[in-house]
């Protein structure tokens, strides 16, 4: 995620970099060219200088009260020296917030002029560190408040009210610092959430593209494999029987021409869907169960021995999606039988009724003699299995007991 943060950070914050504190610049990865500690931004310099002036101002106010206190000789000078060093240490608050806050607990107790630096150190700790560290330092300050005002009472403020004011001031500083920290963490969490949403959107887009490519590839396989096998069969017949009668050559050439025309038309429609992103309403309708007889007739004209056994109650009531899946199963089965078991008699059986389901079976016996190797990857059966699953059915395929092969699809018909 660190690489993604650096890559997408400019989009997450479109404003100038100097408007952000250096802590956020580091978390947002807006300064990837620098390693180690992030340099102060212009905003940091303004805030640090303001904190320094605040610490000096509070220290000067406390220095005026030293004259009215009964202090040992030289203690006032010691108090002011500690206050000056504490104000100078304010510039180190970003590098060592915890160390500075811990050091200011005893220093703020013995030096009244270091009170402003103690306030700034406690606020910085609440902004930059988790609450468990802030709680320990704040509790230490609260525990020393009664003792401080008991040893160095304010002549103008009663002792009880001085303790209440000191505790309220400590609580207000801690609350203000935690509020600033929560705003920064909210900004980071919203940015991380936006990055995750952007990543998830990219993944969903990639998945949608992959599913679209798989659907197009499956459709091209289902449509074109049947046409191309017809071309292969008739072209092979013309190659091995050049002395065939003129009528057979004309019939084979006609089938080749028609199959090539159908294949080009199907390919044109699929490419049109790929380009447009949606089906062409003016194209040919998708095949259904009623087109099964035409498929068998086309295979017979190609020289296959096909027997169609269709025993479906009310074929017109078959849902279009179920009928289309049944057609594709029969088409793929005939294509595979033509490639891997040429010359055998293929039996296509379709049975079913409403409420019972639709069963499509394509079976062929073992071929006689050796069969030349035909290239194939089994993607057609994989696509058919997915088709059947999407319709709520299942597909079974495999060798039979007599050495043949059977493809059997069971589809729901409510």
N, C-alpha and C positions, 0 to 999 in steps of 0.2 A: 504493500500500500504506500510505502514511502515514495517509490518512483511515480505512482499515480498522483500522489499529492503534489509533487513538484511539477508534474506535467499539467495538471488541471488547476493549479493554484491561481494563475492570472485570471481565469474565468470565474473563480470563486469570489475574488475581490477585485473589482474593476477600478477602484479609486487609487489615489497616489499612495505610494509606500510609506511616506513620511507621516501619514495620518495614523498609522498603526504603531503600537508599542513593539519594541524589539522582541518581546516574548512571543507575541502573536506572529510576527514576521518569521521567527524560527519555526513555530508550529505549522504555519501555513506553507512553509517552504518557498517564500518569496525571495530568498537570497541564496539560491542553490550554489552560486559560485564560490561562496566563502565556507570554510570549514572551521569548526571550533565555535567559540563564543561569537554571537551575533553582535555587530556594532550598534551603537545607539542611533535611533532615528531622530529626526528633528523634533518630533513630539516628545521623545524621551528627554532631550536636552531641556525643553521648556518645562516639563514636569519636574525634572530633577532640580533645576534652578529654582523653581517655585517652592519645592520642598526645603531646599537649603535656606531660602529667604524666610520661610515660615519658622524653621528651627531657630534661626538667628533672631527673629522678631520675638518669639516666645522666650528665648534666652535673655534678651535685653530687658524684657518686662520682669523676668525673675531676678535679674541683677539689681533692679531698683529696690526690690523687697529685701535684699540682703542687708541694707543699711538699718532696717528696723528690727532685724533679728539679733539676738544675743549669741554671737558665735565666738569661738576661741580665736586668738590672734593668728592671722594667716589663713584661716579657713575660708574666708571670703575669696581670697585670691586663688586658693586651691579649687574652690567651687567654680570660679570663672574659667580657670584653665581647662578643667574637665569639660565644661560647657562648650568652650571653643573647639576642643578636640572632637567632641561629639558632633558638633555641627559640621566639621570637616569630614567626619566619617559617614555623613549622609550620602556622599557621592559614591560610597561603596555598597549602598543598599541593594542594588540589582545583582551584584556579583555574589555577595554573602548575606542574603536576607535573614537566614536563621541565626548565623553567628553574630550579626550585628544586633538583632533583637535580644538574644541571650545576654550579650555583653552590656546592653543598655539597662537591663534589670537592676544590677547592683550600682551601676553608674548613676542611673536616675534616682536611686535611693539616697546616695550621698551627695549628689550635686543637683541643686534646684535649677540652675541654668541649663542643665542637660535635658530638661523636661520636653522641650520641643523636638529634640532629636529622638527621644524615646517614643513620642507620639508617631513620628514619621517611620521609625523602625518597626513599631507594632503594626502600623497600617501596611507597610511593605510586606511583612511576613504574612498577613492575612490575604494579600493579593497573590503572592507567588508560591505559597506552600499549603499543603492540606491542613484541614482543621485540627488534626491531632497535635500538630506542632504549635499552632496558634493557641490552642486551649491551655497547654502547659505554660507558655509564656504569659498569657493573660491571667491565669490563676496566680502565678508568682507575683505579677504586678498588683493584683487585687489583694493578695495577702499582705503586701508591704504598704498599702495605702494607709490603713489605720496607724501602723507604727510610724510612718513618715510624718503624718500630721500630729502625732503625739510628741515626737521629738522636735519637730519644727512647726509649731502651730501658727496659723494665720491670725493675726490680731483682729482683722476685720470680719472674719467668717467664723461662725461657731464650729466646734470640733465635729459634731454630727453631720452638719450640712457640708462640711469640707470632705468628709468621707463619702457621703452620698454623691457629691459632685464628681469626685475622683472615680468612683465605680461607674457612674453613668457615662463619664467621658471614655473610660476604657471599653465599656460595652459598645458605645457608639462607634469608636474607631474600629473595633473588630467587626461589627456589623457592616460598616461601610466597606471595609476591605473585602469581606466575604461576598458582598453584593457585586463589587467590581469583578472578583474572580468568577462568580457564577455567570456574569454576562459574557466574559471571555470564553468560558467553557461552553456556554450555549452557542456562541458563534462557531466554535470548533465543531460541536456536535451537529449543528445544522449543515456545516460544510461537508462533514463526513457523510451525513445522510444524503446530501445532494450527490456526492461522488458515488456512493453506493447505488443510488437510484439511476445515475447515469450509466454505471457499469452494468446494472441489471437490465436497463433498457437496451444497451448494446448486445448483451447476451440474448435477450429475447428476440432482437432483430436478427442476430446470427442464426438462432434456432429457427425462426420463421423462414429465413432464406434457405436453410438446410432442408427443412420440411418441404418447401416449395420445389427445390431441386429434386428431392427424392420423389415427390409426386409426379413431376414432369418426366423424370427418368422412368418411373414405373409405367406411366401412360404410354410413353414412346415404346417401351419394351412390349407392352401388351398389344399395342396397335401394329407396330411395324414388324415385330418378329413373325407374326402370322403371314403378312404379305411377303416378306422377304423369303420365308421358307417355300412359299408357292413359286416365287421366281427361281429359287435354287432347284426345285424339283423339275420344273419344265425346262430350264436351261440345261440341266444334266441330261434330260431325255433327248434334247436336240443334239447334245454333244456326243452321246453314246449311240444314237441312231440317226446318223445323217442321211441314211437311205430310207427313212420312214415315208409312208405315203404323204402325198401333198396335203390331204385333208387333215391329217394329224399334225403336220408341221404348222399349218395355218391355225388350227385350234390351239396348239401350244403357244404360238406367237401371240394369238389374241389374249390368252390368259396372262401371258407375261406383260403385254401392254396394259391390260386392265388392272392387273395387280400393281404395276408400277404407278399407274395413274391414281389408284386408291391410296397407295403408300405416300405419294407426293401430296395428295390432298390432306391426308391425316397429319403428315408432318407439317404442312402449312398451318393447319389449325392449331397444333400444339405450339409451334413457334409464335403464332399470333397470341395465344394465351400467355406465353412467356414474356412477350413484349408489352402487351396491354395490361397484364396483371389480372384479367378477368376473362371469362369465357365469351366468345363471340356469339351473340344471339342469332346471327344470320347463318351460322354454320350448321352442319348436319347434326341431327339429334343423336344423343348417346344411345348405344345399342342396349336393348332390353331382352327379356326372355323370348319375345316374339321373333327376334332376329336370329334365334338359334337354328331354325331350319335353313335359312339362307346361308349360315356359316357351314352347316353340314353339306349343303349342296355345293358350295364353293370348294370344299375339301374333296368331295367326290369328283368334281370336274378336274381337280388336280391329280387324279389317279389314286386317291386313297380309298380304302374299303372302310366305310363308316356306317354303322348301324345306330339309328337314333331311336331310343325307347323313351318316349315322353308320356308320362302318366301323371299329369298335374290337374287337380280339380280347379276349374275356373282360372285358366292362365291369365286372363285379363285383370284379375284382382291382385296379382303379384305386385308388391311395391316396386317402384322403379329402381331404387337403390339395390334391392335384393336381386331383381332380375338382371341388372347390369353386372353385379358381382358374379351371378351364375353364368352369364355369357362369357365373362373374362376367364372364369375357371375352365369352361369348355374350350375356349379358344386356346388357352395356354396348354391344356392337355393334348389337343390335336396337334399343336405346333411341336411339342416334345415328342409325341409319337411319330410324327413325320420325320423328325431329325434322328431319333435314337432307335426307332423300330420300323424302318421303312418296309412296306409290303405286307404288314400285318393288318388284321381286321380290328378296327377300333370300335368299341361300344360306348356310346354316350347315353347315359341313363339319367333322366330327370323325373323325380317323383316328389309328391308333397301335396299338402292341402292347408287351407287357412286354419291357424291354430295348432298345426302339427309341425310346421317348418318345411323347408325346401332342401332336398338332397340332390346334389349334382355329382355324378360319377363318370370319369373317363378312364376306361381300362383297355389295355392292349396286352396280348400274349407276348411271349418271348420271340424275338425275331429269329428267322431261319438263317443260319450261317453267320459269319462274322460281319460286324457293322463297322464301317469306317468311323474314325473318331471325328466328332463334331464339336467344335469349340463352344463352350458354355460355362457360365459361372453359377448357375442356380439362382440368379437374381429374380427370375420370373416367379418361381415358387415362393421365394421370400416375400415378394410383393403381393402375391395372392394371399399368403397367410395373413399379411397385414390388412389387406382388404376385407377378408372374412372376419378378422377380429374387430375391425371398426364397425362392421354391421352387426356385431353381437354374436357371430357364429364362430366356426373353427374350420380349419383345413387339415386334412390328413393325406399323406402321400408316402409311397414307398413300394418296394417290390412285393409281388404276390407269391402264393405258394407254387404256382406253375412257372415261375421265372419271369412273369410279365411285370407290369407296372400299373399302378392305379393312383389316380388323384381323386379325392372324395371331399366335397365341401358340404358342410351342414350349416344352413343359414336359417335364421329365425323368420317366421311369417306369422305375425300376430293376427 
